[in-house]
Structures are given as structure tokens and as C-alpha cells.
Amino acid sequence: MCTEIYQYVLKKLPDLLTVNDLSGVLGVSTKTCYQLLHEGKIKHIKIGRFFRIPKLNLLKYLGLMVA
């Protein structure tokens, strides 16, 4: 199942997702995405004031990959 999701949804996205990318994939608002990031529910990298989310961390959050 993980490979299917990667192939159809995540393959076209960059390896480091922006908050807008994350919002589109999860189907939620950017405000909700920022809340998930601030609460530490999705591991991320902060570059200056920008958040970047590795695709692997998104898959872990969705429960599709074992940590």
C-alpha cells in the first residue's frame, strides 16, 4: 500500500515538502499543517523561518512506514 501511495501521490512532489505541499497531500488547511508541525506530530526541518517536511516523515506520520 505504501508503494501505491508513493507512486500515485508523492512521486511528483519534491523530497522536501513545503507547508503548501503538505496541505495539498493531507487535504487540510495550511493552518492545520502549521499546528501539526508546532505540536511535533510531524517531524520537520526548519530553515530560517520556513518549514520543510521530508517525504519519509510524512509517510511515518500517516502510519505507512515503521519508524
Buried (B, 14 or more C-beta within 10 A) or exposed (E): EEEEBBEEEBEEBEEBBBBEBBBBBBEEEEEBBBEBBEEEEBBBEEEEEEBBBBBEBBBBBEEBBEE
